[in-house]
Amino acid sequence: MEDQISEILRYSKEWRRIGIETCICNVEKIMGIRKLHRFSIKITDELEKNPQRIPTGINFLGVILSKSPIMCLDIENEGESIEQFYQIIRDNGIKMYDMFGERSLNGGIHLYFRIPIDNRGRNQYKKSYKNLNYDLLFTGKCFTVPSFFKDKRYERFNRSIFDINSINDIPHFPESLNFLL
């Protein structure tokens, strides 16, 4: 358990280094895309220096999107959704390698983008475009690597937060994908 907390704090420190706040929580049950968690604790310098204060059972790290310059495009792993997304980015001349993201717990994709404050809105769930099913997350928290539940984990797929030197290394939301907003 101590190793898990150390790993979560290690990732949190990197997010916080580029100006993005994080939180930790204990996810006890997963119901589809919903995650039942008991509490959410913002990670502070004080908590980072005193990890013994972290309650047992912590298994999720959350990136706090509210008041941050980033958003998350959450592609669901349903039907042909992933393949449809890959087709959309190919059609728009975008390379997956140029993006910053991860595989989610159920095989979906979380992609992080910088977005102007005036383009931010409320979170939008269960959106679809052709065979693409996705969520747009602007507020609240978005779970991230190294979160885990039983034998499932969030996993990096190209760059990790350790490869990001500053918030400017996270790409802007591609203008050619504005139709998804």
C-alpha positions in Angstrom: 0.0 0.0 0.0 2.8 2.4 0.8 4.3 1.8 -2.7 1.0 2.7 -4.3 0.7 5.9 -2.3 4.3 6.8 -3.2 3.6 6.2 -6.9 0.4 8.4 -6.8 2.3 11.1 -5.0 5.2 10.9 -7.6 2.7 11.5 -10.4 0.9 14.2 -8.5 4.1 16.1 -7.9 4.6 16.3 -11.7 1.1 17.6 -12.4 1.5 20.1 -9.7 4.9 21.1 -11.1 3.2 22.4 -14.3 0.5 24.2 -12.3 -2.3 21.6 -12.3 -3.8 20.7 -8.9 -4.5 17.1 -8.0 -6.5 15.1 -5.5 -6.6 11.6 -4.2 -9.5 9.3 -3.4 -10.5 5.8 -2.7 -12.7 4.3 -5.5 -14.6 1.4 -3.9 -16.9 0.4 -6.8 -17.2 0.9 -10.5 -20.6 1.0 -12.1 -20.1 1.4 -15.9 -18.3 4.7 -16.3 -19.2 5.9 -12.8 -16.8 5.5 -10.0 -18.1 5.4 -6.4 -15.6 7.0 -4.1 -15.9 8.0 -0.5 -13.8 11.1 -0.3 -11.5 13.4 -2.4 -8.5 15.1 -0.8 -6.6 17.8 -2.5 -2.9 17.1 -2.5 -1.0 20.0 -0.9 2.7 20.5 -0.1 1.9 19.6 3.5 0.2 16.3 2.5 3.1 15.5 0.1 5.6 16.0 3.0 3.5 13.9 5.4 2.2 10.9 3.4 1.4 9.1 6.6 -1.6 11.4 6.9 -3.1 9.8 3.7 -5.9 7.5 4.6 -5.6 3.8 3.7 -7.2 2.5 0.5 -6.1 5.3 -1.8 -6.2 4.0 -5.4 -7.0 7.0 -7.6 -5.3 10.2 -8.6 -7.4 13.0 -10.0 -6.4 15.9 -12.1 -8.5 18.9 -11.0 -9.8 20.5 -14.2 -11.8 23.3 -12.5 -9.9 26.6 -12.8 -7.1 25.0 -14.8 -6.1 25.7 -18.4 -6.7 22.1 -19.5 -9.7 19.9 -20.5 -10.0 16.2 -21.1 -11.5 14.6 -24.2 -12.7 11.2 -22.9 -13.2 8.7 -25.7 -15.3 5.7 -24.6 -14.3 2.2 -25.5 -17.7 1.3 -26.8 -18.4 -0.3 -30.2 -16.4 1.3 -32.9 -15.7 4.5 -30.9 -11.9 4.2 -30.7 -11.6 3.3 -34.4 -13.9 6.2 -35.3 -11.7 8.6 -33.3 -8.5 7.4 -35.0 -10.2 7.9 -38.4 -11.3 11.4 -37.5 -7.8 12.4 -36.4 -6.3 10.9 -39.6 -8.8 12.7 -41.7 -7.8 15.9 -40.0 -4.1 15.4 -40.3 -3.5 14.9 -36.6 -1.0 12.4 -35.3 -1.8 10.6 -32.1 1.9 10.9 -31.1 1.4 14.7 -31.0 -1.2 14.4 -28.3 -0.9 13.9 -24.6 -3.1 11.2 -23.1 -3.5 7.8 -21.6 -5.6 4.6 -21.7 -8.4 4.7 -19.2 -9.5 1.9 -16.9 -11.8 0.3 -19.5 -9.6 0.7 -22.5 -10.9 4.2 -23.5 -8.7 7.2 -24.2 -8.2 10.4 -22.1 -6.6 13.2 -24.1 -5.6 16.4 -22.4 -5.6 19.7 -24.2 -5.1 23.4 -23.3 -8.2 25.4 -24.0 -9.0 29.1 -23.7 -11.1 29.9 -20.7 -13.9 31.3 -22.9 -14.2 28.0 -24.7 -14.7 26.1 -21.5 -18.2 25.0 -20.6 -19.9 22.5 -18.5 -18.9 18.9 -18.6 -20.8 17.1 -21.4 -21.5 13.4 -21.2 -22.7 10.8 -23.6 -21.9 12.9 -26.7 -21.6 11.2 -30.0 -20.5 11.9 -33.5 -21.1 9.2 -36.1 -19.8 6.1 -34.2 -17.7 8.1 -31.8 -18.9 8.2 -28.1 -17.1 10.6 -25.9 -17.3 13.0 -22.9 -15.9 16.5 -22.7 -14.6 17.3 -19.2 -13.9 20.9 -18.3 -14.6 20.9 -14.5 -14.3 18.7 -11.5 -11.7 16.0 -11.7 -10.4 13.6 -14.3 -8.8 10.4 -13.1 -5.4 9.6 -14.4 -2.3 7.4 -14.3 -1.4 5.6 -11.9 -5.0 5.1 -10.8 -6.2 1.5 -10.5 -9.1 -0.7 -9.4 -8.5 -4.4 -8.8 -6.7 -5.7 -11.9 -7.5 -2.6 -14.1 -5.2 0.4 -14.5 -4.9 3.7 -16.3 -1.9 3.4 -18.6 0.2 5.9 -20.5 0.5 5.4 -24.2 2.8 8.0 -25.6 4.2 10.8 -23.4 3.7 10.8 -19.7 3.4 13.7 -17.3 7.2 13.1 -16.7 7.8 14.1 -20.3 5.9 17.4 -20.0 8.3 20.3 -19.1 5.6 22.9 -18.8 1.9 23.5 -19.4 2.9 24.7 -22.9 3.9 21.1 -23.8 0.2 20.1 -23.6 -1.2 20.9 -27.0 -4.1 23.2 -27.6 -7.4 21.6 -28.6 -7.1 21.2 -32.4 -9.2 23.7 -34.2 -10.0 21.1 -36.8 -11.8 19.1 -34.1 -13.9 22.0 -32.8 -17.0 20.2 -34.2 -16.6 17.8 -31.3 -17.1 20.7 -28.8 
